[in-house]
């Protein structure tokens, strides 16, 4: 069995550590375009909750809102009150925007 997710999208906000813990929760927006039944182009955006810890925590600390990110990870769910929350736990992160910022310096 396999539990693996690959996403490419834009960060919804700047990275911030959660309390005194060494992890970061971040929103990632992925978008897709498609033609509807009338032949008109539409776009749809999906928001994903991403958790960075360990190795990915160090790389995620420099994420800025709007950065284009490649994330590979696994799906985890947890209980929050009476709700069940779906989260992607990242085990690989590439920040394309950070590389562009470094090249322009």
C-alpha positions as CSV (number, residue, x, y, z in Angstrom):
1,X,0.0,0.0,0.0
2,X,1.1,3.5,-0.7
3,X,0.3,6.9,0.9
4,X,2.1,9.5,-1.2
5,X,1.0,13.0,-2.4
6,X,2.8,15.3,-4.8
7,X,1.6,19.0,-5.0
8,X,2.8,22.1,-6.8
9,X,1.2,25.3,-5.7
10,X,1.5,28.7,-4.0
11,X,2.0,29.4,-0.3
12,X,-1.0,31.1,1.3
13,X,1.1,33.0,3.8
14,X,4.6,33.5,5.2
15,X,5.9,30.5,7.2
16,X,5.6,30.8,11.0
17,X,6.7,28.3,13.7
18,X,3.9,27.0,15.9
19,X,4.6,28.0,19.5
20,X,7.8,26.5,20.9
21,X,7.5,23.5,18.6
22,X,9.7,22.8,15.7
23,X,7.0,22.6,13.1
24,X,5.2,24.9,10.6
25,X,1.6,24.6,9.4
26,X,1.0,26.3,6.1
27,X,-1.8,26.6,3.5
28,X,-0.9,25.7,-0.1
29,X,-3.2,26.6,-3.0
30,X,-3.3,24.4,-6.1
31,X,-5.2,25.5,-9.2
32,X,-6.5,23.9,-12.4
33,X,-8.2,25.2,-15.5
34,X,-10.8,23.3,-17.4
35,X,-13.6,23.9,-20.0
36,X,-17.2,23.7,-18.8
37,X,-20.0,22.2,-20.8
38,X,-20.4,25.4,-22.8
39,X,-16.8,25.5,-23.8
40,X,-15.8,28.4,-21.4
41,X,-12.6,28.2,-19.5
42,X,-13.0,28.0,-15.7
43,X,-10.5,27.7,-12.9
44,X,-10.7,25.9,-9.6
45,X,-8.5,26.4,-6.5
46,X,-8.0,23.8,-3.8
47,X,-6.4,24.6,-0.4
48,X,-4.3,22.1,1.3
49,X,-3.0,22.0,5.0
50,X,0.7,21.2,5.0
51,X,2.8,20.4,8.0
52,X,6.6,20.8,7.9
53,X,8.8,19.2,10.6
54,X,12.3,17.8,11.0
55,X,14.4,18.3,7.8
56,X,11.5,20.1,6.0
57,X,11.1,22.5,8.9
58,X,14.5,24.0,8.3
59,X,13.8,24.4,4.6
60,X,10.3,25.8,5.2
61,X,11.3,28.6,7.6
62,X,12.0,30.9,4.6
63,X,8.7,30.4,2.8
64,X,7.0,33.7,1.8
65,X,3.3,34.2,0.8
66,X,2.9,33.4,-2.9
67,X,6.1,31.3,-3.2
68,X,5.8,28.5,-5.7
69,X,6.4,25.2,-3.9
70,X,6.9,21.6,-4.8
71,X,5.8,19.3,-1.9
72,X,5.9,15.6,-1.6
73,X,4.5,13.9,1.5
74,X,1.8,11.7,3.0
75,X,-1.8,12.2,4.0
76,X,-2.6,12.2,7.7
77,X,-5.9,12.8,9.5
78,X,-6.4,13.9,13.1
79,X,-9.3,14.8,15.4
80,X,-9.9,18.4,16.2
81,X,-12.9,18.6,18.5
82,X,-15.7,16.8,16.7
83,X,-14.0,17.4,13.3
84,X,-11.7,15.2,11.3
85,X,-8.9,17.3,9.7
86,X,-6.9,16.1,6.7
87,X,-3.2,17.3,6.6
88,X,-0.3,16.7,4.3
89,X,2.9,15.9,6.2
90,X,5.7,17.0,3.9
91,X,8.9,14.9,3.6
92,X,10.3,16.8,0.5
93,X,10.2,20.5,-0.2
94,X,11.5,22.6,-3.1
95,X,10.9,26.3,-3.0
96,X,11.2,27.5,-6.6
97,X,10.6,31.2,-5.6
98,X,13.5,31.1,-3.1
99,X,15.9,29.9,-5.8
100,X,14.7,32.8,-8.0
101,X,15.3,35.3,-5.2
102,X,18.8,33.9,-4.6
103,X,19.7,34.2,-8.3
104,X,18.6,37.9,-8.4
105,X,20.8,38.9,-5.5
